């Protein structure tokens, strides 16, 4: 290509088939795929603006009054063309999540916030409709109703309505957790008793036509199960699905089959959804991106908490659904010469006989968490309920190996693909893996480096956001 030269969409696509996601605008190409920057950096087009780093702004011949968009996805040298669009996207999306904010602890909430921030950086107008809750156990209104802009995102909070008495909900929940499938009426009672957010629902009904898409996450709560059908024609569900009893309830069945699109975070999550029941035809595995820390200070963590000996690390909610009590019990039945350090929300409930062997450091800042991961012998993931597992990725970015609980399909899948971890299910297996890592530091280092390479190759935000934007454009095109 010569500077200033215009090409037809087809001509440019012939040269750019290596790109992961390509967007065409007659008569020139517009894309945010990283490979396109290399091809377009020498081209100067009147009325357009090309910037390095994968950010390519709309390019159009000067004086173009109506843009005709066409989308395509390039895979293995083959282009899958989408329909033409004769109007520009509003580039306005809303996210609906039961909790939101930098201070909120939770994997789904973190992914929602990261995607929202990424779209803001790509010139999307982004709103978040959320509740006033912080605590995922009480759902109490701890924050005021408000509309405030944070980091370029308009965050709108609506009050929850809590049940006057949750006695029936608790009884139904107990039956669900025991594996029983209650009547649909009882399931609805259980769902409504957790919390309801009618103001949020009403806002969606009023304003749905102002958004190109409304993205819901995670699948389990009223904000998705009840609110999503109101905007189903432009709804995207990011379920963060687990193989858990709640996912099999009748009241959840429509969550994957009704929306315009579904985004999965991993291959096993996608496969699980299909085993559970119908999934809307337009669905994809988008993965998730990871921010790469610039520096780790493992010695600072050790000195700050007075930990001199080798230790295994767990970071996350200390609760049964995340496998924490199971891990404590397993660890107690070993004679490992290492400590088990835990950090996160919830009461660690360390038995008196294990104090000194199991160390609770409570909530950590991002820097403290990164330093802890780098200082650990290995990261231990005891949870069976993972759709992606950010903490596993964070451990690998710190170049530390992972010990995964057997039966955690997603984490075992990551370990097998990366070579950065191994699985355990008994005290003997946990002790054996830890002892081998202690004895062979070169092996531990190699596993950690393999994990880091895996994250850097597969889970970076530019690529993930390319996939997200391509799906949002496709939804708009197909709705016409």
Secondary structure, DSSP 4 states (H G I P E B T S, - for coil): --TT----HHHHHHH-TTSSEEEEETTEEE---HHHHHHHTT---TT--B-SSS-B-----TT--S--EEEEEEETTEEEEEEEESS----EEEEE-SS-STT---HHHHHHHHHHHHHHHTT-EEEEEEESB--TTT--B-S--EEEEETTEEEEEE--B--S--HHHHHHHHHHHTT----HHHHHHHHHHH-B-HHHHHHHHHHGGG-SEEEE--SSSHHHHTTGGGGGGGEEE-----SSGGGGSGGGTHHHHSSSEEEESSHHHHHHHHHHS---SSEEE--------S---HHHHHHHHT--S-EEEEES--SGGGTHHHHHHHHHT---SSEEEEESSS-----GGGBTTEEE--S--HHHHHHHHHHSSEEEE--S--SS-HHHHHHHHTT--EEEETT-HHHHHHHHHHSSEEEE-SHHHHHHHHHHHHH-HHHHHHHHHHHHHHHHHH--HHHHHHHHHHHHHHHHHHT-
